[in-house]
Amino acid sequence: MAKANYILSAFADEASASFPEQLEALREAGIDRMEIRGVDGENVSTLTDAKAREVRRMLDGAGVGISAIGSPFGKIVVNEGFAQHLEAFKRSMGQAQILGARVFRMFSFYPPKGEDITAYRQQVIDQLGEMLEAAGAQGMVLAHENEKDIYGDIPERCLDLIETFGGRLKCIFDPANFIQSGARPADAYALLKKHIFYFHMKDALHEDGSVVPCGMGDGGIADILRDFGGGETVLTIEPHLKVFAGLSGLQGEALHNKFTYSDNRAAFRAAVSAVKSLLTDMGYQEKEINRWTK
């Protein structure tokens, strides 16, 4: 199989809460797309139509596209408030269309406190099915992230979801999240390789789950990317190297890190530099702007 060509994207809200500053950070990094999540301190899922149009004008002016909506959907307790959550998701798809986006990053629900999420498998499936139906009606794609403590936090349950929906639910591969869930990324990759839609570029250490720049942890990211074949594939840089504005809105996500930086912009630069160095060391070259090929 031909090797993948890689395109970089990023969670630019980790560089700054300010959307204009996010675009400046991307310009400085030579990255022409983003996984949009925080916009001027507000989650992208709650933007008004007017704000979405303003953001779209800024994106177009900067020559930046959206690789995915970094939404919080599916990041709720499985048996609490799904009807309202689904309605919010449906509204958010309208803003996504204004923004020119068609991929939603999403999750597969937390268990009630003290309970085992596997006991709620059918409810997870039913609710994801409703989200997929709504997304399909609007021409949207749902991509599942293997977040810690949700149903799809370990490789086997990620595969269960993908196979249950016949590939309609896409797979985001996040090595650091697998490590924090007690799984080995190499094992997860072996199980999920043919289903991977795109990658979150985040590394971590097995000893304590600390997030580190890509290539400095136990994610085996270079080996994974070296082996992966799938044509043109997005690598979304998600630094998580320093507490950043908006973390409180990530709903239960713990942030552990060994590397600290003077400010969010410095942490963002370090994360981008680590990914580019990783690709360069693997023999990839940026022959066109933000297109990494061998």
Steps between C-alpha positions, in 0.01 A plus 500: 500500500623847417614709793276779620565861416450706813333838545532685829207650687488627858288589798606863476300598809791358696712785361248766602135545590488791254393380156712757309801389705421137418517584130828684557644195682401278207652743250825505698500118508431466127179304566200572280222321686369461850281278713284782631397473864525823704413832335568813706436299815181337372460139388442472127182299566327806649583762235216709364449508124632856496817403688548196276481725192755738655732206574457372144601839359815497716582142398460581131707815536781303666482212251424252780260207462334290767604136523235425764269653757658428839160453659416377851213280379482160663688633804207465739385229740330238285161509674477874574356763270552338160191652339624853566852398398373368168312822431815702574690274261242557227524878548879485490493334159350823363800696624730234357348551157559875526861430596547266204563197721363149459684293764402498868742366760284336768489247785307196628370601845608468861348246741300613804731555795632174640349286224647296215438652157481154341164451674372786286631375166158483333411851612834625366427331167145632483603858575795498262263358239270799542796737464622320189153516345478874566851555365436296187189706422720813496793345313718505811757240610541395864850405613541334840789591730625240750462723806583360844205360702240499220365181340751514215808564711678170432581345162257210523201724568608744228496208258161392634355842415656514155384150408154548649441799272664347196761772474251789506659611828858597418804435718729768641819347639642681806810321638515699825138426584561128452797519735290684760237225466756226571539380141814472290473718186681234294234243592223750434651582163521134401130460577376825346744574218264441207231715663706811588353816350752745644740542793520723804866576553543465874756286685517386863697289746378164626638562849251773591310605188690826473463670163827578322592631153454244222790260477602550865254256652390139475252543215727345236366768269784489247460124456125539456525779243780320319279194456172673430363497148185687412565770247469860617455502878459783751721519807335735750746640752350510850776630729350461853841614626382780725172597664322716243192721499194286441623183674220535751259453211643163397265320738696263714822477302806485723815682390832354613831624365870486575601773256410855591534814291503873561161546337244326280653628178839354594337164583322506164825574315672213682223255408510603132879481492497149649258371236694658214827358636340157526389511136838630385683223687270248328610631159195714424547836333272801477517525122187717492374718783369273776512188278749245633606230254781253436 
